Amino acid sequence: MKEIIALILLSLYTILEFAAYLPQIVKIIKTKHADDLSLTSWFIWITADLSYLSYVLLETPEIGVIFIASLDLAFLIIVFCLTSYYQKNKKRK
């Protein structure tokens, strides 16, 4: 029973985590505007998530957890790169 609850919670976390990134990514791409986002905050989140992924790789043999942590890091990097790109492009214009 504990394993089923843990799987449900992990699934819920995964769905909500990625659902939170998608609107931000879509908005940045559509508006080509990211001035309101803090690169420092996104960099801190990337560093924190990289630490978590490192922990997972060292301590957890479960491929599902490794996949989720990796995907989370990928979404953070996407938002960071889009933010950086559009903030730099605005300054050139």
DSSP file with accessible surface (Angstrom, degrees, kcal/mol):
  #  RESIDUE AA STRUCTURE BP1 BP2  ACC     N-H-->O    O-->H-N    N-H-->O    O-->H-N    TCO  KAPPA ALPHA  PHI   PSI    X-CA   Y-CA   Z-CA
    1    1 A M     >        0   0  168      0, 0.0     4,-2.3     0, 0.0     5,-0.2   0.000 360.0 360.0 360.0 -40.9    0.0    0.0    0.0
    2    2 A K  H  >  +     0   0  181      1,-0.2     4,-2.5     2,-0.2     5,-0.2   0.893 360.0  51.4 -60.9 -40.0    2.9    2.4    0.9
    3    3 A E  H  > S+     0   0  168      2,-0.2     4,-2.3     1,-0.2    -1,-0.2   0.878 108.8  50.7 -66.3 -37.2    4.4    1.8   -2.6
    4    4 A I  H  > S+     0   0  100      2,-0.2     4,-2.5     1,-0.2    -2,-0.2   0.930 111.7  46.9 -66.6 -43.9    1.2    2.6   -4.3
    5    5 A I  H  X S+     0   0   82     -4,-2.3     4,-2.7     1,-0.2    -2,-0.2   0.924 112.1  50.9 -63.6 -42.4    0.7    5.8   -2.4
    6    6 A A  H  X S+     0   0   55     -4,-2.5     4,-2.5     1,-0.2    -1,-0.2   0.912 110.8  48.6 -61.5 -42.2    4.4    6.7   -3.1
    7    7 A L  H  X S+     0   0  110     -4,-2.3     4,-2.6     2,-0.2    -2,-0.2   0.911 111.4  49.7 -65.4 -40.8    3.9    6.1   -6.9
    8    8 A I  H  X S+     0   0  102     -4,-2.5     4,-2.6     2,-0.2    -2,-0.2   0.935 112.6  47.3 -63.4 -44.7    0.7    8.2   -6.9
    9    9 A L  H  X S+     0   0  105     -4,-2.7     4,-2.7     2,-0.2    -2,-0.2   0.907 112.3  49.1 -64.6 -41.0    2.4   11.0   -5.2
   10   10 A L  H  X S+     0   0   56     -4,-2.5     4,-2.5    -5,-0.2    -1,-0.2   0.915 112.0  49.3 -64.3 -40.4    5.4   10.8   -7.5
   11   11 A S  H  X S+     0   0   55     -4,-2.6     4,-2.6     2,-0.2    -2,-0.2   0.923 111.6  48.4 -64.5 -43.2    3.1   10.8  -10.5
   12   12 A L  H  X S+     0   0   91     -4,-2.6     4,-2.6     1,-0.2     5,-0.3   0.934 111.7  49.8 -62.8 -45.2    1.2   13.8   -9.2
   13   13 A Y  H  X S+     0   0   92     -4,-2.7     4,-2.9     1,-0.2     5,-0.2   0.931 111.4  49.4 -57.1 -47.2    4.4   15.7   -8.5
   14   14 A T  H  X S+     0   0   27     -4,-2.5     4,-2.2     2,-0.2     5,-0.3   0.934 112.2  46.5 -61.5 -47.4    5.7   14.9  -12.0
   15   15 A I  H  X S+     0   0  116     -4,-2.6     4,-2.2     1,-0.2    -1,-0.2   0.939 117.4  42.8 -62.0 -47.3    2.5   16.1  -13.7
   16   16 A L  H  X S+     0   0  106     -4,-2.6     4,-1.7    -5,-0.2    -2,-0.2   0.891 111.1  55.6 -68.5 -38.5    2.3   19.3  -11.7
   17   17 A E  H  X S+     0   0   42     -4,-2.9     4,-1.0    -5,-0.3    -1,-0.2   0.944 114.7  37.7 -59.0 -49.4    6.0   20.0  -12.0
   18   18 A F  H  X S+     0   0   21     -4,-2.2     4,-1.8     1,-0.2     3,-0.2   0.848 111.0  59.2 -76.9 -29.8    5.9   19.9  -15.8
   19   19 A A  H  < S+     0   0   51     -4,-2.2    -1,-0.2    -5,-0.3    -2,-0.2   0.834 103.1  55.6 -64.7 -29.2    2.5   21.6  -16.1
   20   20 A A  H  X S+     0   0   71     -4,-1.7     4,-0.6     1,-0.2    -1,-0.2   0.834 108.7  46.0 -72.8 -32.2    4.1   24.5  -14.2
   21   21 A Y  H  X S+     0   0   23     -4,-1.0     4,-2.4    -3,-0.2     3,-0.2   0.858  99.7  68.0 -77.4 -37.5    6.9   24.9  -16.8
   22   22 A L  H  X S+     0   0   86     -4,-1.8     4,-2.9     1,-0.2     5,-0.3   0.896  97.1  49.5 -57.8 -46.1    4.9   24.7  -20.0
   23   23 A P  H  > S+     0   0   82      0, 0.0     4,-2.5     0, 0.0    -1,-0.2   0.908 112.9  49.3 -61.5 -35.8    2.9   27.9  -19.7
   24   24 A Q  H  X S+     0   0   56     -4,-0.6     4,-2.4    -3,-0.2    -2,-0.2   0.935 112.9  46.2 -66.7 -44.7    6.1   29.9  -19.0
   25   25 A I  H  X S+     0   0   18     -4,-2.4     4,-2.3     2,-0.2     5,-0.2   0.942 114.5  47.4 -62.9 -46.4    7.9   28.3  -21.9
   26   26 A V  H  X S+     0   0   71     -4,-2.9     4,-2.9    -5,-0.2     5,-0.2   0.920 111.9  50.8 -62.5 -42.9    4.9   28.9  -24.3
   27   27 A K  H  X S+     0   0  128     -4,-2.5     4,-2.8    -5,-0.3     6,-0.3   0.918 110.2  48.8 -63.5 -43.2    4.5   32.5  -23.1
   28   28 A I  H  X>S+     0   0    0     -4,-2.4     4,-1.9     1,-0.2     5,-0.5   0.931 114.6  45.5 -62.7 -43.6    8.2   33.3  -23.6
   29   29 A I  H  <5S+     0   0   80     -4,-2.3    -2,-0.2    -5,-0.2    -1,-0.2   0.929 116.6  44.7 -66.7 -43.4    8.2   31.8  -27.1
   30   30 A K  H  <5S+     0   0  169     -4,-2.9    -2,-0.2    -5,-0.2    -1,-0.2   0.924 123.9  32.8 -67.4 -45.6    4.9   33.5  -28.1
   31   31 A T  H  <5S-     0   0   71     -4,-2.8    -1,-0.2    -5,-0.2    -2,-0.2   0.657  89.7-143.3 -86.5 -17.9    5.7   37.0  -26.7
   32   32 A K  T  <5 +     0   0  131     -4,-1.9     2,-0.4    -5,-0.3    -3,-0.2   0.873  65.7 116.9  53.7  39.0    9.4   36.8  -27.4
   33   33 A H      < +     0   0   75     -5,-0.5    -1,-0.2    -6,-0.3    -2,-0.2  -0.997  28.2 154.8-141.5 129.6    9.7   38.7  -24.1
   34   34 A A    >   +     0   0    3     -2,-0.4     3,-1.4    49,-0.1    53,-0.1   0.087  34.3 121.3-143.4  26.4   11.3   37.7  -20.8
   35   35 A D  T 3  S+     0   0   57      1,-0.3    -1,-0.0    51,-0.1    48,-0.0   0.782  73.0  58.1 -65.5 -28.4   12.2   40.9  -19.1
   36   36 A D  T 3  S+     0   0  144      2,-0.1     2,-0.3    -3,-0.0    -1,-0.3   0.552  90.1  89.6 -80.7  -6.6   10.1   40.1  -16.0
   37   37 A L  S <  S-     0   0   32     -3,-1.4     2,-0.7    46,-0.1     3,-0.1  -0.723  74.7-131.3 -95.4 142.9   12.0   36.9  -15.3
   38   38 A S     >  -     0   0   53     -2,-0.3     4,-2.0     1,-0.2     5,-0.2  -0.804   9.4-163.0 -95.2 116.4   15.1   36.8  -13.1
   39   39 A L  H  > S+     0   0   47     -2,-0.7     4,-2.7     1,-0.2     5,-0.2   0.864  92.9  58.7 -62.7 -34.1   18.0   34.9  -14.6
   40   40 A T  H  > S+     0   0   99      2,-0.2     4,-2.4     1,-0.2    -1,-0.2   0.935 106.0  47.2 -62.0 -45.3   19.5   34.7  -11.1
   41   41 A S  H  > S+     0   0   48      2,-0.2     4,-2.5     1,-0.2    -1,-0.2   0.929 113.1  48.0 -61.8 -45.5   16.5   32.9   -9.8
   42   42 A W  H  X S+     0   0   22     -4,-2.0     4,-2.4     1,-0.2    -1,-0.2   0.895 110.7  52.1 -65.5 -36.3   16.4   30.4  -12.7
   43   43 A F  H  X S+     0   0  116     -4,-2.7     4,-2.6     2,-0.2    -1,-0.2   0.917 109.4  49.6 -65.0 -40.8   20.2   29.8  -12.3
   44   44 A I  H  X S+     0   0   98     -4,-2.4     4,-2.8     2,-0.2    -2,-0.2   0.925 110.7  50.1 -62.9 -42.4   19.7   29.1   -8.6
   45   45 A W  H  X S+     0   0  130     -4,-2.5     4,-2.7     2,-0.2    -2,-0.2   0.900 110.4  50.2 -63.4 -39.4   16.9   26.6   -9.4
   46   46 A I  H  X S+     0   0   22     -4,-2.4     4,-2.7     2,-0.2    -2,-0.2   0.937 111.6  47.9 -62.8 -45.0   19.1   24.9  -12.0
   47   47 A T  H  X S+     0   0   63     -4,-2.6     4,-2.1     2,-0.2    -2,-0.2   0.927 113.2  47.9 -62.4 -43.5   21.9   24.6   -9.4
   48   48 A A  H  X S+     0   0   59     -4,-2.8     4,-2.3     1,-0.2    -1,-0.2   0.925 113.9  46.7 -62.6 -43.7   19.5   23.2   -6.8
   49   49 A D  H  X S+     0   0   18     -4,-2.7     4,-2.9     2,-0.2    -2,-0.2   0.866 109.2  54.0 -69.4 -34.3   18.0   20.8   -9.3
   50   50 A L  H  X S+     0   0   87     -4,-2.7     4,-2.4     2,-0.2    -1,-0.2   0.904 108.8  50.1 -64.7 -38.0   21.5   19.7  -10.5
   51   51 A S  H  X S+     0   0   75     -4,-2.1     4,-2.3     2,-0.2    -2,-0.2   0.917 111.7  48.1 -63.5 -44.0   22.4   19.0   -6.8
   52   52 A Y  H  X S+     0   0  104     -4,-2.3     4,-2.8     2,-0.2    -2,-0.2   0.929 111.0  50.0 -63.4 -44.9   19.2   17.0   -6.5
   53   53 A L  H  X S+     0   0   18     -4,-2.9     4,-2.8     1,-0.2    -2,-0.2   0.915 109.6  51.8 -61.2 -40.4   19.9   15.0   -9.7
   54   54 A S  H  X S+     0   0   56     -4,-2.4     4,-1.9     2,-0.2    -1,-0.2   0.921 110.4  48.5 -61.5 -43.2   23.4   14.3   -8.4
   55   55 A Y  H  X S+     0   0  135     -4,-2.3     4,-2.5     2,-0.2     5,-0.3   0.938 111.2  50.2 -60.0 -47.0   22.0   13.0   -5.2
   56   56 A V  H  X S+     0   0    1     -4,-2.8     4,-2.9     1,-0.2    -2,-0.2   0.919 109.7  50.5 -59.4 -45.0   19.4   10.8   -7.1
   57   57 A L  H  < S+     0   0  102     -4,-2.8    -1,-0.2     1,-0.2    -2,-0.2   0.863 115.6  43.2 -63.9 -33.8   22.2    9.4   -9.3
   58   58 A L  H  < S+     0   0  142     -4,-1.9    -2,-0.2    -5,-0.2    -1,-0.2   0.826 128.8  24.2 -78.9 -31.8   24.3    8.5   -6.2
   59   59 A E  H  < S+     0   0  124     -4,-2.5    -2,-0.2    -5,-0.2    -3,-0.2   0.625 110.6  62.5-112.8 -17.6   21.5    7.1   -4.0
   60   60 A T     <  -     0   0   36     -4,-2.9    -1,-0.2    -5,-0.3     6,-0.1  -0.944  43.3-174.9-123.1 118.4   18.6    5.9   -6.2
   61   61 A P        +     0   0  122      0, 0.0     2,-0.5     0, 0.0    -1,-0.1   0.504  53.7 116.3 -83.1  -0.9   18.8    3.1   -8.7
   62   62 A E     >  -     0   0  127      1,-0.2     4,-1.9    -6,-0.1     3,-0.3  -0.542  55.2-156.0 -77.7 119.4   15.2    3.7   -9.8
   63   63 A I  H  > S+     0   0  133     -2,-0.5     4,-2.8     1,-0.2     5,-0.2   0.833  90.1  60.3 -63.7 -33.2   15.1    4.8  -13.4
   64   64 A G  H  > S+     0   0   34      2,-0.2     4,-2.3     1,-0.2    -1,-0.2   0.921 107.1  44.2 -62.5 -44.1   11.8    6.6  -13.0
   65   65 A V  H  > S+     0   0   24     -3,-0.3     4,-2.5     2,-0.2     5,-0.2   0.910 114.1  50.3 -68.3 -40.3   13.2    9.0  -10.3
   66   66 A I  H  X S+     0   0   32     -4,-1.9     4,-2.4     2,-0.2    -2,-0.2   0.929 111.2  49.3 -62.9 -43.3   16.3    9.6  -12.4
   67   67 A F  H  X S+     0   0  125     -4,-2.8     4,-2.8     2,-0.2     5,-0.2   0.931 111.9  47.9 -61.6 -45.9   14.2   10.3  -15.5
   68   68 A I  H  X S+     0   0   20     -4,-2.3     4,-2.6     1,-0.2    -2,-0.2   0.930 112.8  47.7 -64.0 -45.2   12.0   12.8  -13.6
   69   69 A A  H  X S+     0   0    2     -4,-2.5     4,-2.0     1,-0.2    -1,-0.2   0.901 114.2  48.0 -63.5 -38.2   14.9   14.6  -12.0
   70   70 A S  H  X S+     0   0   49     -4,-2.4     4,-2.3    -5,-0.2    -2,-0.2   0.912 112.1  48.3 -68.1 -43.1   16.6   14.8  -15.4
   71   71 A L  H  X S+     0   0   55     -4,-2.8     4,-2.4     2,-0.2    -2,-0.2   0.904 109.7  52.9 -65.5 -39.8   13.5   16.1  -17.2
   72   72 A D  H  X S+     0   0    3     -4,-2.6     4,-2.2    -5,-0.2    -2,-0.2   0.938 109.8  48.4 -60.0 -46.0   13.0   18.7  -14.5
   73   73 A L  H  X S+     0   0   19     -4,-2.0     4,-2.4     1,-0.2    -2,-0.2   0.908 109.1  53.9 -61.5 -40.3   16.5   19.9  -15.0
   74   74 A A  H  X S+     0   0   40     -4,-2.3     4,-2.4     1,-0.2    -1,-0.2   0.921 108.2  48.7 -61.6 -43.8   16.0   20.0  -18.7
   75   75 A F  H  X S+     0   0   35     -4,-2.4     4,-2.3     2,-0.2    -1,-0.2   0.903 110.5  51.6 -64.3 -39.7   12.8   22.2  -18.4
   76   76 A L  H  X S+     0   0    4     -4,-2.2     4,-2.5     1,-0.2    -1,-0.2   0.925 110.5  48.3 -61.4 -43.4   14.7   24.6  -16.0
   77   77 A I  H  X S+     0   0   73     -4,-2.4     4,-2.9     2,-0.2     5,-0.2   0.899 109.1  53.7 -65.9 -38.3   17.5   24.9  -18.6
   78   78 A I  H  X S+     0   0   76     -4,-2.4     4,-2.7     2,-0.2     5,-0.2   0.947 111.2  44.7 -60.5 -49.0   15.0   25.6  -21.4
   79   79 A V  H  X S+     0   0    0     -4,-2.3     4,-2.8     1,-0.2     5,-0.2   0.931 114.0  50.4 -63.0 -42.0   13.4   28.4  -19.5
   80   80 A F  H  X S+     0   0   52     -4,-2.5     4,-2.7    -5,-0.2    -2,-0.2   0.937 112.8  45.8 -60.8 -46.9   16.8   29.8  -18.5
   81   81 A C  H  X S+     0   0   69     -4,-2.9     4,-2.8     2,-0.2    -2,-0.2   0.915 114.0  47.7 -65.4 -43.4   18.1   29.7  -22.1
   82   82 A L  H  X S+     0   0   33     -4,-2.7     4,-2.7    -5,-0.2     5,-0.3   0.925 113.5  48.6 -63.1 -42.8   14.9   31.3  -23.5
   83   83 A T  H  X S+     0   0    0     -4,-2.8     4,-2.3    -5,-0.2     5,-0.2   0.944 113.6  46.2 -62.0 -47.4   14.9   34.0  -20.9
   84   84 A S  H  X S+     0   0   22     -4,-2.7     4,-2.3    -5,-0.2     5,-0.2   0.934 113.3  49.8 -60.7 -46.7   18.6   34.7  -21.5
   85   85 A Y  H  X S+     0   0  131     -4,-2.8     4,-2.4    -5,-0.2    -2,-0.2   0.943 114.5  42.2 -59.6 -50.0   18.1   34.8  -25.3
   86   86 A Y  H  X S+     0   0   34     -4,-2.7     4,-1.6     1,-0.2    -1,-0.2   0.826 113.1  52.7 -74.3 -28.5   15.1   37.1  -25.3
   87   87 A Q  H  X S+     0   0   25     -4,-2.3     4,-1.4    -5,-0.3    -1,-0.2   0.917 113.1  44.5 -69.9 -39.4   16.6   39.4  -22.7
   88   88 A K  H  X S+     0   0  121     -4,-2.3     4,-1.1    -5,-0.2    -2,-0.2   0.894 111.8  52.7 -69.0 -41.6   19.8   39.8  -24.7
   89   89 A N  H  X S+     0   0   28     -4,-2.4     4,-0.9    -5,-0.2    -1,-0.2   0.846 106.3  53.4 -65.0 -34.0   17.9   40.2  -28.0
   90   90 A K  H >< S+     0   0  115     -4,-1.6     3,-0.6     1,-0.2    -1,-0.2   0.901 105.0  54.5 -67.8 -37.8   15.8   43.0  -26.5
   91   91 A K  H 3< S+     0   0  171     -4,-1.4    -1,-0.2     1,-0.2    -2,-0.2   0.798 104.7  55.3 -67.6 -26.1   18.9   44.9  -25.5
   92   92 A R  H 3<        0   0  188     -4,-1.1    -1,-0.2    -3,-0.1    -2,-0.2   0.749 360.0 360.0 -74.6 -29.1   20.3   44.8  -29.0
   93   93 A K    <<        0   0  213     -4,-0.9    -3,-0.0    -3,-0.6    -4,-0.0  -0.261 360.0 360.0 -76.2 360.0   17.2   46.4  -30.6
